[in-house]
Amino acid sequence: MARLTLSSHSAPLERGAGGPFGPLRHLTFPALGTRCEVQYAAPGGDRQGAAFESAAVGWVQAFEARYSRFRPDSLVSRINAAAGREWVAVDAEMEGMFKLCDTVQFMTQGILDPTALPLIRLWNWKAQPPALPTAEAIAAARRLVGWSKVQRLPGRVFLPEPEMALDFGGFGKEYAVDIVSDLARDHGLSDVLVDFGRDLRALGAPPGRPAWHIGLEDPKSPGTPWASVALTGNRGIASSGDYVRCFVIDGRRYGHIIDPRTGWPVANGCAQATVIAGTCLQAGILSTAAFVLGVPLGIDWIKSFPGAEGSLITAEARAQTRGFFQYVVTS
C-alpha cells in the first residue's frame, strides 16, 4: 500500500488541546498489523469519550481475533486449515463477510479476490534473499485462486482444494475504519478522523479548523508529501502503491500487489493510486483496482463510480479525475 500522512495543516493535537469548539482527543492502539489512531472531539466530555474508546478498541480486537489470517485461532485460519478436508461451521456474521467478498470480487471483476493468498505467499517480498517463483509454482498457485471455487451452504463453508486459503487483508482494514466511524456516530461524535495504517475516514472537521488535511506521499521521495487534501463532512481516502513493499532482482522491481488474473506483481508503470470516496472501504477497493488497471483504465474505472475522485502517479506523469483537485490544498 501507499501511505497517507496527516499534513502540517492538521498535525495531531495533544489530549485536551484544541480550538474554541472543544478539545481534540487522541486514541492510539496497535491492531490489524498496524498503528490505529482516532482523533475526535467529544462534546459530552470524558464519559462520552471513554465509552466510545472502549467500544472502538473492543470491536477492533474482536474483529482481528476472528478474521486475521495471522492469528492461528481465528475463524479464517480454521477455515484455511480445513481446506481440502472438511466443512467448517460459520455464523451469520461470517456469512455477512462472505457477502462482502461477493461484492468486492464482482465489483473489481476479480482484481481483488479473497482467495488470492496462495499467490501472495508465493511472492514474498520480505524473503531474504528475495527469489522469483518458477512458472510452475505460479501456475499451481493460480489454480488455487478463485472466489467462485469456495463452496458455501447456510451455516458452513468449504475450501475444496488443499492449500486454498482466504485472506480478508485486501479490504478488512478499510472495512474496520468504516465500522469505527459508525461507532463514533453511534456515540454522538460528529468530528472524527479514523486512521488505521493510513486508510482513513473523516467525519466533520477538527475543532476550530475547516477540514482534516491529509498528506499524499510522493512515491519518488517516500516520507515527503507531494500535496495534501482537505476532507470534511463524511469521506474516506485510501492509497495503493508498491514502492515501499517490494524487492529488486536483476534491476527489476517486484511489488507486493499481485494481479490474481496473471499471477504476477503489477508492472504497468503505476507507482501510486489515491481515491477519495464515500467510505474508506470504497476508497480502498477503488484505489487497489485502479492501481492494477493503471493509466488510463484506472482513471476511467474511478470515474465510473459516482462521487469517487482519484489520482494515479506514474514515473512520467500524474493523471486524475476532473474533481480530484477540488480536494487538494496548495498551501
VEXKOL-302117 format. One record per residue (C-alpha): residue in one letter; z, y, x. Coordinates in steps of 0.05 Angstrom, whole numbers, plus 5000, padded with zeros to 4 digits. Example, Ala and Ser with C-alpha at 12.3 -4.5 7.8 and 13.67 -1.06 7.14 Angstrom:
<vovos>
[a, [5156, 4910, 5246]]
[s, [5143, 4979, 5273]]
</vovos>
This chain:
<vovos>
[m, [5000, 5000, 5000]]
[a, [4993, 5073, 5020]]
[r, [5052, 5119, 5020]]
[l, [5072, 5178, 4978]]
[t, [5127, 5225, 5001]]
[l, [5169, 5278, 4970]]
[s, [5139, 5343, 4996]]
[s, [5178, 5401, 5023]]
[h, [5169, 5435, 4955]]
[s, [5219, 5385, 4925]]
[a, [5260, 5356, 4981]]
[p, [5317, 5314, 4955]]
[l, [5379, 5354, 4938]]
[e, [5449, 5331, 4951]]
[r, [5490, 5308, 4892]]
[g, [5519, 5370, 4860]]
[a, [5466, 5417, 4886]]
[g, [5413, 5446, 4840]]
[g, [5387, 5505, 4803]]
[p, [5410, 5545, 4744]]
[f, [5397, 5488, 4696]]
[g, [5446, 5440, 4727]]
[p, [5455, 5393, 4787]]
[l, [5404, 5343, 4811]]
[r, [5436, 5275, 4823]]
[h, [5410, 5224, 4872]]
[l, [5416, 5148, 4865]]
[t, [5393, 5103, 4922]]
[f, [5397, 5028, 4928]]
[p, [5357, 4971, 4962]]
[a, [5317, 4925, 4917]]
[l, [5248, 4895, 4908]]
[g, [5238, 4894, 4983]]
[t, [5241, 4970, 4988]]
[r, [5284, 5032, 4980]]
[c, [5294, 5051, 4908]]
[e, [5311, 5123, 4892]]
[v, [5323, 5161, 4828]]
[q, [5333, 5236, 4824]]
[y, [5355, 5263, 4758]]
[a, [5392, 5317, 4721]]
[a, [5449, 5294, 4675]]
[p, [5467, 5349, 4627]]
[g, [5522, 5304, 4599]]
[g, [5558, 5302, 4665]]
[d, [5589, 5245, 4705]]
[r, [5598, 5197, 4647]]
[q, [5524, 5202, 4627]]
[g, [5502, 5194, 4699]]
[a, [5547, 5135, 4713]]
[a, [5524, 5098, 4651]]
[f, [5451, 5108, 4669]]
[e, [5460, 5088, 4742]]
[s, [5497, 5024, 4722]]
[a, [5442, 5006, 4673]]
[a, [5386, 5021, 4722]]
[v, [5415, 4983, 4781]]
[g, [5435, 4924, 4737]]
[w, [5367, 4918, 4706]]
[v, [5330, 4921, 4773]]
[q, [5376, 4869, 4804]]
[a, [5366, 4822, 4745]]
[f, [5290, 4833, 4747]]
[e, [5287, 4817, 4821]]
[a, [5331, 4755, 4813]]
[r, [5284, 4727, 4760]]
[y, [5215, 4747, 4785]]
[s, [5216, 4755, 4861]]
[r, [5177, 4701, 4898]]
[f, [5222, 4715, 4958]]
[r, [5283, 4690, 4920]]
[p, [5284, 4614, 4923]]
[d, [5326, 4610, 4860]]
[s, [5282, 4657, 4818]]
[l, [5244, 4632, 4758]]
[v, [5178, 4648, 4793]]
[s, [5199, 4607, 4854]]
[r, [5218, 4548, 4809]]
[i, [5150, 4551, 4775]]
[n, [5116, 4553, 4842]]
[a, [5157, 4495, 4869]]
[a, [5137, 4453, 4809]]
[a, [5062, 4466, 4820]]
[g, [5021, 4402, 4810]]
[r, [5083, 4363, 4788]]
[e, [5114, 4385, 4723]]
[w, [5120, 4437, 4668]]
[v, [5175, 4489, 4673]]
[a, [5213, 4518, 4614]]
[v, [5207, 4593, 4605]]
[d, [5238, 4642, 4556]]
[a, [5210, 4698, 4514]]
[e, [5219, 4749, 4570]]
[m, [5177, 4708, 4618]]
[e, [5124, 4698, 4565]]
[g, [5122, 4773, 4559]]
[m, [5109, 4777, 4633]]
[f, [5053, 4727, 4625]]
[k, [5022, 4771, 4572]]
[l, [5025, 4829, 4621]]
[c, [4990, 4784, 4672]]
[d, [4936, 4772, 4619]]
[t, [4926, 4846, 4612]]
[v, [4926, 4861, 4687]]
[q, [4876, 4805, 4702]]
[f, [4830, 4823, 4645]]
[m, [4835, 4898, 4657]]
[t, [4815, 4891, 4731]]
[q, [4764, 4835, 4720]]
[g, [4801, 4791, 4769]]
[i, [4813, 4842, 4824]]
[l, [4887, 4836, 4811]]
[d, [4904, 4763, 4799]]
[p, [4976, 4738, 4793]]
[t, [4956, 4671, 4825]]
[a, [4928, 4703, 4890]]
[l, [4989, 4684, 4931]]
[p, [4954, 4627, 4970]]
[l, [4905, 4678, 4997]]
[i, [4959, 4729, 5011]]
[r, [4997, 4678, 5051]]
[l, [4935, 4657, 5089]]
[w, [4921, 4728, 5112]]
[n, [4989, 4740, 5141]]
[w, [4986, 4810, 5172]]
[k, [5057, 4801, 5201]]
[a, [5039, 4739, 5242]]
[q, [5047, 4744, 5318]]
[p, [4998, 4735, 5347]]
[p, [4950, 4750, 5290]]
[a, [4898, 4698, 5274]]
[l, [4837, 4694, 5230]]
[p, [4837, 4637, 5179]]
[t, [4780, 4589, 5181]]
[a, [4725, 4589, 5129]]
[e, [4750, 4522, 5105]]
[a, [4821, 4549, 5096]]
[i, [4795, 4609, 5057]]
[a, [4753, 4564, 5012]]
[a, [4813, 4518, 5000]]
[a, [4858, 4577, 4982]]
[r, [4806, 4607, 4936]]
[r, [4804, 4542, 4897]]
[l, [4877, 4552, 4880]]
[v, [4867, 4622, 4854]]
[g, [4850, 4638, 4782]]
[w, [4896, 4662, 4726]]
[s, [4855, 4621, 4676]]
[k, [4878, 4557, 4712]]
[v, [4950, 4568, 4692]]
[q, [4969, 4523, 4633]]
[r, [5015, 4553, 4581]]
[l, [5047, 4527, 4518]]
[p, [5102, 4560, 4477]]
[g, [5165, 4558, 4520]]
[r, [5135, 4526, 4582]]
[v, [5084, 4535, 4638]]
[f, [5049, 4490, 4688]]
[l, [5010, 4505, 4752]]
[p, [4963, 4445, 4754]]
[e, [4947, 4444, 4829]]
[p, [4997, 4433, 4886]]
[e, [5004, 4497, 4927]]
[m, [4984, 4541, 4868]]
[a, [5033, 4599, 4864]]
[l, [5050, 4660, 4822]]
[d, [5065, 4729, 4851]]
[f, [5080, 4790, 4809]]
[g, [5081, 4835, 4871]]
[g, [5015, 4867, 4853]]
[f, [5047, 4903, 4794]]
[g, [5121, 4885, 4789]]
[k, [5149, 4945, 4826]]
[e, [5107, 4993, 4784]]
[y, [5130, 4958, 4721]]
[a, [5202, 4966, 4744]]
[v, [5192, 5040, 4756]]
[d, [5169, 5049, 4684]]
[i, [5228, 5009, 4656]]
[v, [5279, 5050, 4694]]
[s, [5244, 5113, 4669]]
[d, [5252, 5086, 4598]]
[l, [5325, 5072, 4612]]
[a, [5334, 5143, 4635]]
[r, [5306, 5170, 4569]]
[d, [5349, 5120, 4531]]
[h, [5409, 5152, 4564]]
[g, [5388, 5222, 4544]]
[l, [5358, 5243, 4611]]
[s, [5294, 5283, 4609]]
[d, [5286, 5308, 4682]]
[v, [5278, 5246, 4726]]
[l, [5238, 5222, 4786]]
[v, [5238, 5147, 4796]]
[d, [5213, 5127, 4865]]
[f, [5210, 5053, 4885]]
[g, [5177, 5048, 4953]]
[r, [5134, 5109, 4936]]
[d, [5110, 5083, 4869]]
[l, [5134, 5139, 4824]]
[r, [5143, 5162, 4753]]
[a, [5161, 5235, 4738]]
[l, [5195, 5259, 4675]]
[g, [5206, 5333, 4662]]
[a, [5219, 5374, 4726]]
[p, [5276, 5384, 4776]]
[p, [5328, 5435, 4755]]
[g, [5303, 5506, 4766]]
[r, [5234, 5484, 4790]]
[p, [5168, 5479, 4754]]
[a, [5149, 5409, 4776]]
[w, [5162, 5349, 4821]]
[h, [5120, 5356, 4884]]
[i, [5095, 5291, 4917]]
[g, [5062, 5289, 4985]]
[l, [4998, 5250, 4995]]
[e, [4998, 5216, 5063]]
[d, [4939, 5226, 5109]]
[p, [4911, 5157, 5128]]
[k, [4887, 5186, 5195]]
[s, [4957, 5211, 5211]]
[p, [5009, 5168, 5177]]
[g, [5073, 5206, 5162]]
[t, [5034, 5271, 5152]]
[p, [5011, 5294, 5083]]
[w, [4941, 5318, 5072]]
[a, [4963, 5352, 5007]]
[s, [5016, 5348, 4954]]
[v, [5011, 5342, 4878]]
[a, [5054, 5373, 4825]]
[l, [5076, 5327, 4769]]
[t, [5114, 5347, 4706]]
[g, [5122, 5321, 4636]]
[n, [5112, 5247, 4640]]
[r, [5064, 5220, 4693]]
[g, [5061, 5162, 4741]]
[i, [5029, 5162, 4810]]
[a, [5013, 5106, 4860]]
[s, [4971, 5098, 4922]]
[s, [4938, 5038, 4954]]
[g, [4916, 5032, 5026]]
[d, [4912, 4984, 5084]]
[y, [4921, 5029, 5143]]
[v, [4994, 5011, 5153]]
[r, [4997, 4937, 5136]]
[c, [4941, 4907, 5178]]
[f, [4923, 4872, 5242]]
[v, [4866, 4880, 5291]]
[i, [4825, 4825, 5324]]
[d, [4765, 4840, 5370]]
[g, [4766, 4912, 5348]]
[r, [4762, 4897, 5274]]
[r, [4819, 4916, 5227]]
[y, [4840, 4868, 5172]]
[g, [4884, 4899, 5119]]
[h, [4935, 4867, 5072]]
[i, [4897, 4880, 5007]]
[i, [4857, 4817, 4992]]
[d, [4799, 4813, 4944]]
[p, [4811, 4746, 4908]]
[r, [4738, 4746, 4888]]
[t, [4716, 4738, 4961]]
[g, [4780, 4712, 4994]]
[w, [4775, 4766, 5048]]
[p, [4812, 4831, 5061]]
[v, [4778, 4892, 5032]]
[a, [4729, 4922, 5082]]
[n, [4689, 4975, 5044]]
[g, [4709, 5035, 5085]]
[c, [4762, 5059, 5037]]
[a, [4827, 5079, 5070]]
[q, [4868, 5103, 5011]]
[a, [4864, 5107, 4935]]
[t, [4912, 5150, 4895]]
[v, [4916, 5151, 4819]]
[i, [4956, 5194, 4771]]
[a, [4963, 5164, 4701]]
[g, [5008, 5160, 4641]]
[t, [5053, 5107, 4672]]
[c, [5067, 5081, 4742]]
[l, [5041, 5013, 4722]]
[q, [4975, 5042, 4700]]
[a, [4970, 5084, 4764]]
[g, [4985, 5023, 4808]]
[i, [4935, 4978, 4774]]
[l, [4881, 5031, 4776]]
[s, [4894, 5051, 4849]]
[t, [4891, 4979, 4873]]
[a, [4827, 4964, 4834]]
[a, [4795, 5029, 4856]]
[f, [4812, 5014, 4929]]
[v, [4779, 4946, 4924]]
[l, [4718, 4975, 4890]]
[g, [4710, 5032, 4939]]
[v, [4666, 5093, 4932]]
[p, [4632, 5107, 4885]]
[l, [4650, 5049, 4839]]
[g, [4725, 5062, 4846]]
[i, [4717, 5134, 4822]]
[d, [4675, 5110, 4763]]
[w, [4729, 5058, 4748]]
[i, [4784, 5111, 4745]]
[k, [4741, 5156, 4701]]
[s, [4734, 5100, 4650]]
[f, [4809, 5105, 4633]]
[p, [4826, 5166, 4591]]
[g, [4880, 5210, 4622]]
[a, [4875, 5180, 4692]]
[e, [4855, 5220, 4753]]
[g, [4845, 5196, 4823]]
[s, [4823, 5207, 4895]]
[l, [4792, 5158, 4945]]
[i, [4792, 5172, 5020]]
[t, [4743, 5140, 5069]]
[a, [4733, 5152, 5143]]
[e, [4679, 5202, 5128]]
[a, [4696, 5235, 5062]]
[r, [4742, 5245, 5003]]
[a, [4720, 5232, 4932]]
[q, [4758, 5249, 4869]]
[t, [4753, 5253, 4794]]
[r, [4740, 5321, 4765]]
[g, [4811, 5332, 4741]]
[f, [4848, 5307, 4803]]
[f, [4854, 5373, 4837]]
[q, [4888, 5405, 4777]]
[y, [4949, 5369, 4804]]
[v, [4940, 5389, 4878]]
[v, [4986, 5443, 4906]]
[t, [4957, 5482, 4964]]
[s, [5018, 5519, 4988]]
</vovos>
